[in-house]
């Protein structure tokens, strides 16, 4: 089964060979009025399109769940490196998923395949080879491209689709009497211990989840993401614009990033080089600035807890600092060169409740990190 969506058309199902299925999740942006357009509005449009495509997502995930419950493997592959990093080893994400790498998928294995922009000839050649071997390929591809030719919407849309699809896949598994194992954040009490307990397991043997109807979990994820983006749009845009002004005035910018999508996501070769990047530990608070050669601006793309030492260091050194993570430093903005943007995702990161399950599932932080980062970048002067 191949379900495609191309520019300016509607969903058109086409049925392929009996031993495989492929689903193309291809987002098309329809720009709102120019007076209302910004990065967040374009992202909102892509999410609305995902919502309209929820039945297709549910159909493809139902087929994938059938294969997975029967004992097949779940892989992730493709040219979108940040998608692969986001899909695997992720708080709120599936434990039984791994990068395909150089492995050859077995018959009936399921592969999530993601690319920036549209699928190219080499992608189609590889996918065709896997499909002829009987694998199921779920293709995440987007015609949305870049906002203002520099700021990616398509790769973020693919990640939104990834987690919406994962919600529908999970629901489909529950309808077959199985609950896949999910990661809890290792930054929360019990997270590492829970991960060790379920390491190597695909399904829970210690609990039973009532069947979840199609559309419920995917819709819940989209609702939560739209709510978070709405909070940012309604309350944080003045800070985003101020951060953009600082960025525009700075001659040296360092981005300190944590998470799965970054820094790969912001190093998209289709975009312009905007800053130097350094990955920092998610749960280690320490001085991060070079006292002898400080940048004029630091962007801290954070996760759960505030970089208190970095905030204190930037304050003392008069370095402009823009940071966002769930818990702000105390006080949140202790000086006029410190700017805290509230990202609105929960401390758990995972944001969707499955009735009867012990933790929430489906992470928000990657999508929201990207939304804030590119919103700031796109508000800079040309």
C-alpha positions as CSV (number, residue, x, y, z in Angstrom):
1,X,0.0,0.0,0.0
2,X,1.4,3.4,-1.0
3,X,-0.4,6.5,0.2
4,X,1.0,9.7,-1.3
5,X,0.4,13.4,-1.1
6,X,1.9,15.8,-3.6
7,X,1.8,19.5,-4.2
8,X,-1.7,20.9,-4.7
9,X,-3.4,17.5,-4.7
10,X,-5.4,15.5,-2.3
11,X,-4.6,12.1,-0.8
12,X,-4.7,9.4,-3.5
13,X,-4.2,5.8,-2.3
14,X,-2.4,3.4,-4.6
15,X,-2.0,-0.3,-3.8
16,X,1.3,-2.1,-4.4
17,X,2.6,-5.6,-4.1
18,X,1.2,-8.0,-1.5
19,X,4.4,-8.5,0.5
20,X,5.2,-4.9,1.4
21,X,3.6,-1.5,2.1
22,X,5.0,2.0,1.8
23,X,3.5,5.1,3.1
24,X,4.6,8.6,2.0
25,X,3.9,11.3,4.6
26,X,4.6,14.4,2.5
27,X,3.6,17.7,3.9
28,X,2.6,20.6,1.7
29,X,2.6,24.1,3.1
30,X,-0.2,26.5,2.2
31,X,0.9,29.9,3.4
32,X,-1.4,32.0,5.4
33,X,-1.8,35.7,4.6
34,X,1.5,37.5,4.4
35,X,0.5,39.9,7.2
36,X,0.2,36.9,9.6
37,X,3.0,34.8,8.4
38,X,6.0,33.9,10.5
39,X,7.8,30.7,11.3
40,X,5.3,29.6,13.9
41,X,2.3,30.2,11.6
42,X,3.9,28.1,8.9
43,X,4.6,25.3,11.4
44,X,1.0,25.5,12.6
45,X,-0.1,25.1,9.0
46,X,2.0,21.9,8.6
47,X,0.5,20.5,11.9
48,X,-3.0,21.2,10.6
49,X,-2.1,19.2,7.5
50,X,-0.9,16.3,9.6
51,X,-4.2,16.4,11.5
52,X,-6.1,16.2,8.2
53,X,-3.9,13.2,7.3
54,X,-4.5,11.4,10.6
55,X,-6.5,8.6,9.0
56,X,-3.6,7.8,6.7
57,X,-1.2,7.7,9.6
58,X,-3.5,5.4,11.5
59,X,-3.8,3.1,8.5
60,X,-0.1,2.8,8.0
61,X,0.7,2.3,11.7
62,X,-2.0,-0.4,11.9
63,X,-0.2,-2.4,9.2
64,X,3.2,-1.8,10.9
65,X,1.8,-2.9,14.3
66,X,0.6,-6.1,12.7
67,X,4.1,-6.9,11.5
68,X,5.7,-5.8,14.8
69,X,3.4,-7.8,17.0
70,X,4.2,-10.8,14.8
71,X,7.8,-10.5,15.8
72,X,9.3,-8.3,13.1
73,X,11.9,-5.5,13.8
74,X,11.3,-1.7,13.8
75,X,14.0,0.3,12.2
76,X,14.7,4.0,11.4
77,X,16.8,5.1,8.3
78,X,17.2,7.8,5.7
79,X,19.1,11.0,5.1
80,X,17.5,13.1,7.9
81,X,20.1,12.6,10.6
82,X,18.2,14.5,13.2
83,X,15.1,12.4,12.6
84,X,17.1,9.2,13.3
85,X,18.6,10.8,16.5
86,X,15.1,11.9,17.6
87,X,13.5,8.5,17.1
88,X,15.9,6.4,19.1
89,X,16.8,6.3,22.8
90,X,14.3,9.1,23.5
91,X,12.4,10.1,26.6
92,X,8.8,9.4,25.7
93,X,9.9,7.4,22.7
94,X,9.8,3.7,21.9
95,X,12.5,1.5,23.4
96,X,12.3,-1.2,20.7
97,X,13.5,0.9,17.8
98,X,17.0,1.3,16.4
99,X,18.9,2.7,13.5
100,X,19.0,0.3,10.5
101,X,22.6,1.4,9.7
102,X,24.2,-1.1,7.3
103,X,21.9,-4.0,8.2
104,X,19.7,-5.6,5.6
105,X,16.1,-5.6,6.7
106,X,14.4,-8.9,7.0
107,X,11.1,-9.8,5.3
108,X,8.2,-8.0,7.0
109,X,10.5,-5.7,9.0
110,X,9.2,-2.1,9.4
111,X,11.5,0.8,8.4
112,X,10.8,4.5,9.1
113,X,12.6,6.4,6.3
114,X,13.0,10.1,6.5
115,X,14.6,12.7,4.2
116,X,14.8,16.5,4.1
117,X,12.6,17.8,1.3
118,X,11.6,15.2,-1.2
119,X,12.7,11.7,-1.9
120,X,15.5,11.5,-4.5
121,X,16.4,8.8,-7.0
122,X,18.9,7.1,-4.7
123,X,16.3,7.0,-1.9
124,X,13.8,5.4,-4.1
125,X,16.3,2.9,-5.3
126,X,17.2,1.8,-1.8
127,X,13.6,1.7,-0.7
128,X,12.6,-0.3,-3.8
129,X,15.3,-2.9,-2.9
130,X,14.0,-3.2,0.7
131,X,10.4,-3.5,-0.5
132,X,11.3,-6.2,-3.0
133,X,12.7,-8.1,-0.1
134,X,9.3,-7.8,1.6
135,X,10.0,-5.0,4.1
136,X,7.4,-2.3,5.0
137,X,8.7,1.2,4.5
138,X,7.1,4.2,6.0
139,X,8.4,7.2,4.2
140,X,8.5,10.7,5.8
141,X,9.1,13.3,3.2
142,X,7.9,16.9,2.7
143,X,7.5,19.4,-0.1
144,X,7.4,22.2,2.4
145,X,11.0,23.0,2.1
146,X,12.4,26.1,3.9
147,X,10.6,29.1,5.3
148,X,12.0,32.3,3.6
149,X,14.4,29.9,1.8
150,X,16.6,29.5,4.9
151,X,14.6,28.0,7.8
152,X,13.5,24.4,7.6
153,X,9.8,23.6,8.1
154,X,10.0,20.2,6.3
155,X,12.3,18.4,8.8
156,X,10.3,19.6,11.7
157,X,7.1,18.5,10.0
158,X,8.7,15.0,9.6
159,X,9.3,14.9,13.4
160,X,5.8,15.9,14.2
161,X,4.6,13.1,11.9
162,X,7.0,10.7,13.5
163,X,5.5,11.1,17.0
164,X,1.9,11.3,15.7
165,X,2.6,8.1,13.8
166,X,4.1,6.5,16.9
167,X,1.0,7.4,18.9
168,X,-1.2,5.6,16.3
169,X,1.3,2.7,16.1
170,X,1.0,2.3,19.9
171,X,-2.8,2.4,19.8
172,X,-2.8,-0.2,17.1
173,X,-0.5,-2.5,19.3
174,X,-3.0,-2.1,22.2
175,X,-5.8,-3.3,19.9
176,X,-3.7,-6.5,19.5
177,X,-3.3,-6.9,23.2
178,X,0.2,-5.5,23.4
179,X,1.8,-2.4,24.9
180,X,5.2,-1.3,23.5
181,X,7.8,-0.3,26.0
182,X,8.6,3.4,26.2
183,X,11.5,5.3,27.8
184,X,11.0,7.6,30.8
185,X,13.3,10.6,31.0
186,X,16.6,9.8,32.7
187,X,16.5,13.2,34.2
188,X,13.5,12.2,36.4
189,X,13.6,10.0,39.5
190,X,13.4,6.4,38.5
191,X,14.1,7.0,34.9
192,X,17.4,5.2,34.6
193,X,16.2,2.3,36.8
194,X,13.1,1.9,34.7
195,X,15.2,1.9,31.5
196,X,17.4,-0.8,32.9
197,X,14.4,-2.9,34.0
198,X,12.9,-3.0,30.5
199,X,16.1,-3.0,28.5
200,X,15.8,-5.4,25.5
201,X,12.0,-5.8,25.9
202,X,9.6,-4.9,23.1
203,X,6.3,-5.2,25.0
204,X,5.2,-5.1,28.6
205,X,4.6,-8.4,30.3
206,X,3.7,-6.7,33.6
207,X,0.6,-4.7,32.6
208,X,-2.3,-4.8,30.3
209,X,-3.6,-1.7,28.5
210,X,-7.2,-1.4,27.3
211,X,-7.4,-1.1,23.5
212,X,-7.1,2.5,22.3
213,X,-9.2,3.5,19.2
214,X,-7.5,4.8,16.1
215,X,-7.0,8.6,16.1
216,X,-7.0,9.1,19.8
217,X,-3.2,9.2,20.6
218,X,-2.2,10.9,17.4
219,X,-4.8,13.6,17.9
220,X,-3.8,14.1,21.5
221,X,-0.2,14.6,20.5
222,X,-1.1,17.2,17.9
223,X,-3.4,18.9,20.4
224,X,-0.6,19.2,22.9
225,X,1.9,20.5,20.4
226,X,-0.5,23.1,19.1
227,X,-1.3,24.2,22.6
228,X,2.4,24.6,23.4
229,X,3.1,26.6,20.2
230,X,0.0,28.7,21.0
231,X,1.4,29.5,24.4
232,X,4.7,30.5,22.9
233,X,3.0,32.6,20.2
234,X,0.8,34.3,22.8
235,X,3.3,35.0,25.6
236,X,6.9,34.6,24.3
237,X,7.0,36.5,21.0
238,X,8.3,39.7,22.5
239,X,11.2,37.8,24.0
240,X,11.8,35.9,20.7
241,X,11.9,39.3,18.9
242,X,14.3,40.7,21.5
243,X,16.5,37.6,21.1
244,X,16.5,38.2,17.4
245,X,17.6,41.8,17.8
246,X,20.5,40.7,20.0
247,X,21.4,38.1,17.5
248,X,21.3,40.6,14.7
249,X,23.6,42.9,16.5
250,X,26.1,40.3,17.6
251,X,29.3,39.6,15.7
252,X,30.0,36.3,17.5
253,X,27.3,33.8,18.5
254,X,27.6,30.5,20.2
255,X,24.7,28.0,20.5
256,X,25.0,25.6,23.4
257,X,22.5,22.7,22.7
258,X,21.2,19.6,24.4
259,X,18.8,17.0,23.3
260,X,18.5,14.6,20.4
261,X,17.8,16.7,17.3
262,X,20.4,19.4,18.0
263,X,23.0,20.3,16.9
264,X,22.4,18.2,13.7
265,X,19.0,19.9,13.1
266,X,20.4,23.4,13.0
267,X,23.3,22.4,10.8
268,X,21.0,21.6,7.9
269,X,23.3,22.3,4.8
270,X,20.4,23.9,3.0
271,X,20.4,26.8,5.5
272,X,22.9,29.5,6.1
273,X,25.5,29.1,8.9
274,X,24.2,31.1,11.8
275,X,26.3,30.2,14.8
276,X,29.0,27.9,16.2
277,X,27.5,24.9,18.0
278,X,28.6,23.0,21.1
279,X,26.7,20.1,22.6
280,X,26.4,20.3,26.4
281,X,25.2,17.6,28.9
282,X,21.6,17.8,29.8
283,X,22.0,17.4,33.5
284,X,25.4,18.8,34.3
285,X,25.5,22.4,35.6
286,X,28.8,24.0,35.1
287,X,30.6,27.1,33.7
288,X,30.4,27.0,29.9
289,X,31.9,30.3,28.8
290,X,35.6,30.9,27.9
291,X,36.5,33.8,30.2
292,X,39.3,34.9,27.8
293,X,37.2,34.8,24.6
294,X,33.5,35.1,25.4
295,X,31.0,35.4,22.5
296,X,28.7,38.4,22.3
297,X,25.7,36.2,22.4
298,X,24.9,32.7,23.7
299,X,21.8,30.8,22.7
300,X,21.2,27.9,25.1
301,X,18.8,25.3,23.6
302,X,18.1,23.5,26.8
303,X,16.0,20.7,28.1
304,X,14.6,20.3,31.6
305,X,16.7,22.3,34.1
306,X,18.2,25.8,34.0
307,X,22.0,26.2,33.4
308,X,22.3,28.2,36.6
309,X,26.1,28.5,36.5
310,X,25.9,29.7,32.9
311,X,23.3,32.3,33.8
312,X,25.5,33.6,36.6
313,X,28.6,33.5,34.4
314,X,26.9,35.4,31.6
315,X,25.5,38.0,34.0
316,X,29.0,38.6,35.5
317,X,30.7,38.8,32.1
318,X,27.9,41.0,30.5
319,X,27.4,38.4,27.7
320,X,23.9,38.4,26.3
321,X,22.3,35.0,27.0
322,X,19.1,33.6,25.6
323,X,18.0,30.3,27.1
324,X,15.0,28.1,27.1
325,X,14.3,25.0,29.2
326,X,11.4,23.9,31.4
327,X,12.7,25.2,34.8
328,X,14.2,28.8,34.7
329,X,17.1,30.0,36.8
330,X,16.3,31.8,39.9
331,X,15.5,34.6,39.4
332,X,14.4,33.8,35.8
333,X,15.9,37.0,34.4
334,X,18.4,38.4,37.0
335,X,19.9,41.0,34.6
336,X,19.1,43.0,31.5
337,X,21.4,40.8,29.4
338,X,19.6,37.5,30.4
339,X,16.5,36.4,28.5
340,X,14.5,33.3,29.5
341,X,12.0,31.9,27.0
342,X,9.4,29.5,28.4
343,X,9.1,26.6,26.0
344,X,5.9,25.3,27.5
345,X,6.7,21.6,27.3
346,X,6.3,19.5,30.5
347,X,9.2,18.4,32.7
348,X,8.5,14.8,31.7
349,X,9.0,15.9,28.0
350,X,6.5,13.2,27.0
351,X,3.1,14.8,26.8
352,X,0.4,12.2,26.0
353,X,-1.3,9.9,28.6
354,X,-2.2,6.4,27.7
355,X,-4.9,5.2,30.2
356,X,-3.4,2.6,32.5
357,X,0.2,3.2,31.5
358,X,2.7,4.3,34.2
359,X,4.3,7.2,32.2
360,X,3.3,9.6,29.5
361,X,4.5,9.0,26.0
362,X,5.5,11.0,22.9
363,X,8.0,13.8,23.4
364,X,7.5,17.5,22.7
365,X,10.9,19.0,23.3
366,X,12.5,18.4,19.9
367,X,9.6,20.0,18.0
368,X,9.4,22.9,20.3
369,X,13.2,23.4,20.5
370,X,13.3,23.7,16.7
371,X,10.2,26.0,16.7
372,X,11.8,28.5,19.1
373,X,15.3,28.3,17.5
374,X,14.0,28.9,14.0
375,X,11.5,31.6,15.1
376,X,14.4,33.5,16.7
377,X,16.6,33.0,13.6
378,X,13.9,34.0,11.1
379,X,13.0,37.2,13.0
380,X,16.5,38.5,12.5
381,X,17.0,41.3,10.0
382,X,17.9,40.0,6.5
